[in-house]
């Protein structure tokens, strides 16, 4: 079972830590936040119930069987939450698949990267999944136009269409319109599930299933976690506990940054997914009542044990603004025992006969103690292993914790107003009708930067 610990916030475990009464004080807020989330569950908040959509799973699996019959390579077009969820699943669980297929995520618009991929992949053995919640994400549409022409030039119009699958809003947006008019298969991201919360919808499940990951088991683990994170017993609910730990560290210890540091390479991309989730959900200028608050907690990606030789120096001796979440894995699929090579050297003799997993855990425990001794608050998440069920539960846990943390901070964790201005200005610069004022704003800023009045 996945566990969450916040003992690393409190004295005397933490040098200069909080008194435990601080946790008691925040309990009424946790109860109120959880009650609101549960009242909105199934209405405008849908990620809790995404793991329960088994009918959708069967439809995804049927589509994957169709795509695998014609393709060995799946190109996933999307950016942000439309891509990172699928990347996290494929990176964490790709080792569980025995399929000789490949998934490529085009999550940016660097022309060199896009051109290199299209040169390396045979269009006759390729399929494309286009993921956009709104259906009109400019980067994703640009990718789509290029890839459609690439397919059509090699295979013809009809065959190019048959190799495309869309994942988007069920009713609105350009992708949905094109799907209807061209007969392209399309899967829904439910309206009540935001893009960055969509990992357990077809946005993440379709590429994972194509790779050969058992998405039924992923959803089973997520469903088990859903029962735990929807509990109103906030003292035993792992999501409310994690949210409380993060918020308490910020409020009372000034820890405005949260480091996610897993001790498993399989969780490296999941850490990037978490950074996106936490940053976009919590970083808000205004609270839910319109008051300017400049809220948020900056997420930082780290990797054990790699960053013990890099960022840890900053965490320990740098600004006292960080909380570190250490993620442990109790059991690895493989165990490597360190052999008794170079026995004539005392520097390595103590390693002989020990497993890498034992060394890994000693690294984590030592780092945890060093952080606590230095007065750096620590949160702990423990996974039994990185398998389908544990990872599905891990994803849902962090989504639920993020939603709760947002309400504790007084902000809306489900919108992203801060990114809209940049989107409008980009479209204005590219000449989209109706965005002329936005282009003028860019030009005005650039004149000021150049010293031109």
N, C-alpha and C positions, 0 to 999 in steps of 0.2 A: 504494500500500500504506500502511496506517495504521502510523505509527511512534510509539514512546515514547522519550523522552529523560530522563535523570536527571542530566545534566551540571551542572545548576544547583544541585546539592547540594555540589559539591566545590570546594575551593580549587585554584587561585586564581580560578576563574570566579566563585565566590560569596565575597563579603567575609566572612571568618570561617568559611569552609566546612569540610566534613569532609575528612579524608584518604581517599584511595581504598581504603586497607586496610580501611575500615569495610564496604565492599561485599564484599570477600573474606571478611570475618568472618561475614557473614550468609548466605553461599552454602549452608553445610550446613543451615541452617534452611529455606531456600527449597527445597532438594532434598527434605527430609523432608516439608514441607508439600505439595509437588506430588505426591510419591509417595502420600501419604494421599488427596488429592483424586482422583487417578486410580484408586486402589484402590476408592474409594467411588462412582466414576462409574457411572451406570446402576443403582446399587443404591439408596442414599438421597440421591444428588445427581444430579439429572436435567437441569439447565439446559444443560449442555454439548451434550446430544443433542437438545434441542428443535428446532434448525434442521433436523434430519434426518427429521422426521416428515412426509414429503411426502404420505402418505395422509390425514393430518389436514388438510393444506392444501387438498386437493381437496374435502373435506367442508365446510370453511369457505367456500370459493368457491361451492359449490353453494347453501349457505344464504344467502350474500350475494345471489346472483342471485334467490332467492325473495323476500328482504326488499326488494330494490330494485324488484321488480314491484309491490309494494303500498305502498312508502314512499319519501318523499324525505328524511325526517328520521329519524335514529337516535338515540334517547336511551340513553346508556350509564349504568347505575346501578352505582356501586361507589365504593370509597374506598381511599386508600393505594395499595398496589401493584396492586390490582385496577383502578385507574383511571389512574395516572400513566404506566404503560407505553403504553397506548393513546393517551393524550394526547401523549406524547413522539413516537410514530410519526406521528400525524396532524399535529402542529405542524411537525415536521422535514421531512416528505415530502408534505404537502398540496399543495405547489406543483407536484408531478409529476402530479397528477390533473386530468383534464378533465371529470370528472363533475359534474353540477349537483345535488349532494346535500349534505346537512349532517349532521355528527355533533356531538351535544351531550353533554358529560360532566357528569352530576350527581354531583359528588364531595364534596358536603357537604350538610348538612341545614338550611341557612339557609332559613326559610320564604319569605322575600321572593324569593330566587333561584329556588327551586323553583316558586313560584306564577307568577313572571314568565315562566319558560320554558314552562310549560303553557298560559299565556294566549297565547303567541306561536306555538305549534305547532298545526297542524291534526291532531287525532287520526286523521282519516280517511286521512292520508298520513304516519303515524308508525309506527315500530316500536321495540321496546325490547330491549336486551341487558342482562342482569343478571349481574354478575360478582362472585363471592365464592368464594374458595378453600374456606373452611369451610362455606359455605352458610347461615350463620346470623349474619352481621355485622349488628348492630342498625341501624346507619345505613342500610345497603342494604335491609334488610327494610322499614324505615319508608318509604323511597322507593318500594319496590315496591308496598306496599299503596296508597299514594296514586295511583301511576300506573295500577295495575290498575283502580281505581275510575274514574279519569279515562277510560280506554279503554272500560270496560264501559258507563259512562253514555252514551257517544256511539255505540258500535258494537255493543253486545251482548256476551254472555258468550263465544260461540264465536269471534267475530271478534277479541275482545280476546286470547284465548289464542293464536290463530294469529300474532299480532304480537309474541309474546314468545319470546326465546331466552335460555337460561341457559348460563353458563360457570362450572363448579364442580367439586368433587371427584367422581370417577367413581362412588363408592359411597355415601358418607355425607353427612349434612347436610340441612337442610330443603329447599333448592333442588332437590337430587336427588330427594327424596321427592315434592315437588310436580310435578316434571317427569314422574315415573313415573305418578302418579295422574291427572294432567290431560293427559297426552300432549303436553307442551311439549318442543320440541327442546332438547337440552342437549349441550354440548361439555365435554370433560374438561380440567381442569388436573391433570396427572399428580401422584400423591401425592408423588413424589420431587422436585417443583418447588415451592418456596415461593412465596407470593403476590408478594413483591417481586422474585423472579427469574422471573416468569411473562410478561414482555413478549413473548417469542417463542413463546408458546402462543396458543390462541384468545383469551385475555384481552386481548392487544394486537392480534392479527392480525385478528380479526373486525371491530372498528371501523375499522381501517386499510383493510381490503379493501372495506368498504362505501363508504368515501370515494373509492375508486378507486386506492389505492396498490398497486403491484405487490408483493405479499407474497412471491411466489416469488423475486424478486430480493433482497428483504430477507433471506430465509432463506439464499440462496446466499452473500451476503456474510458472514452469521453463521457459516455452515458453514465457509467459508474461514478465518475467524478461529478457529473451534473447533480446527482442525488446528494452528494456531500456539500457542494457549493451553493445549493439552493436551501440548505437547512437554515432555520432561524436561530439555531443555537450558535451564536457568533463565537463563543469560546472554543467550539470544536470544529467550526467551519474553516477549512484551510485557506479559502480565499479571503474571508474577512480578517483572518489572523495575519495573512501576508500584507493586506492593505493597511491594517492597523500598525504593523511594524514599520512599514515604509513611511507612513504619515507621522507617526510618533517621532521617528528619527529626524524628520524634517522640522516638525514644529518645535521640539524641545532641545534638539541637539544641533540645529542649523544644517542638517545634512540635505542639501538641495540636489545632490546627485545620487543615483542608484546604480551601482555596478552589478551586472549579471555575469557571474564567473563560473561556468560549469566545468567540472572535471570529467569530460568525455568529449572527444572530438566529434562524435555524432551530433552533439548539441550546438556546434559552432554556428550554424546558420540559424538555428532556432533562437540564438541570442540576438542576431540581427533582426529577426522577426519581432522579438520582444522590444527591442529598442524602438522600432517603428510604432508598435502598439502603444507603448508607454508615453512616447514623446507626443504623438499626434493626439492622443486621447486627453492628456493632462495639461499640455502646454496651452493655456488660454489667457487672453488679455482681460476678459470680463468673466465675472461669475454668472450664475444662472439667473441673477436678478438685474444684470446689466451694470453692476458696479465694477470699475476697473480694479483688478487684483493682481495681474501679472503672475498667475499661478503656474505651477508645474514642478516637475522633478526630472532633472536631466538624466536619461538612461545612458549608460556607458557599457560597451561590449568588451569583455575580457575573456581570457581562456586559461584555465588551469592545465598544466603547470606552466605553460608558455609565458604568461604575463607575470609570473613570479620573477622573471628575469627582465622585466620591462616596466609595465605600469605599476606593479606593486610598490616600487620605490616612491612613486607619487602618492599612492593611496596611504602609505604609512607616514611619510615625512612631509608631504605636501599640504595644501590647504585642507583644513578640517571641515570639509563640506560633503563627504562621501559616506554612504552606507554600502557595504559589499554583501551581495547575496551569493553564497557559495552553494553550488548544486553538486551533490554527490550521487554516484551510482553504486549500488551495493554489489551487483554481480555483472560481470562482462561475459559476452558470448565466448570469448577466447581467453585463455590464460597462458602467458608466456613466463616460464621460470628462467631466471637469470643463471646461466651456467657458471661453472667454476673455472673460467678462463682467467689468465693473468694472475694466478694464485700467488705469485711471488711479490705482488704489490699490495701492501696493507690498505691502500686507498680504495680497493675494490672488494677485498675479502668479505667485508660485512654485507655485501650485496648477494653473495653466492647463495643460491637456493631459494631466494625470495622471488615472488612473482611481481610482474610489472603492476598488477592491480594493487598489490600491497604497497608498493612504492608510491603509486598514484595517491592512495588514500593517506599515506603518511605525509605526502606533500600538502594535501588539503588540510589535514589536521594541524600541521605545523604553521601553515599560512594563517589559518583561523586564529590560532593562539597569538601569533605575532600581531595580527590586526587588533585583537582585543587588548593586548598589552599596550598597544600604541593609542588606544582610545578610539578605534574605528569600529562603529557598530556593525554587527554581522547578523544577517538573516540566513537561515538554512532551509534548503529544499533537498529532500532525499528521494531518489527514485529506486525502485527495486532493481530495474535494469532498463536498458533502452530497447524495448520491444514495442510492438504495435499498441498494446493496451496501455502501457505506462506512458508512452509518448502522447497518445490521444488524451489521456487524463492530464498530463502536464500542460498541454496547450489550453484546454478548457479552464484549468486552474488559473492560469495567468490572465486569460480573458476576464474571468469573473473577478479576480483581484483588482484588475485595472478599472473595471466599472465601479467597484466599491470605492476604490481610492479616489476616483473622480468626484463622487458624491461627498466623500469626506472633505475634499478640498473645496467643495462648493461650486464645481464647474460641471459643464456638460461633457461627459467622456465620449459622446457619440457624434460630435460634429467636428469640423475642421475649418473654421472661418479664416484662419491665418494663411491658408495656402491658396485661397481663391483669388486674391488680388494678383499674385504672380501668374496664375493661369490666364487671367483676363489680359494682362499686359503682353504675355507671350502671343496670344491669338491676335491682339492688336498689331503687334510688330509684323506678323505674318499676313496681315491684310484681311482678316476675317471681317465680314460686314457686321456693323453694330459695335465694333470695339475700337473705333477711331480715337475716342477720348483716352482710352487706356494706353494706346500707342503714344499719344501726345504727352501723357504723364511720364513715360520712359524717356522720351526725347528731352523733356524739361529737366529731369533729374540728371541726364548725361551732360546737358549744357552747364548746369551748375557745377558738376564735378570737374568739367574742363575749364571753369572760370569764365564762362560766357554768360552774359546776362540776357 
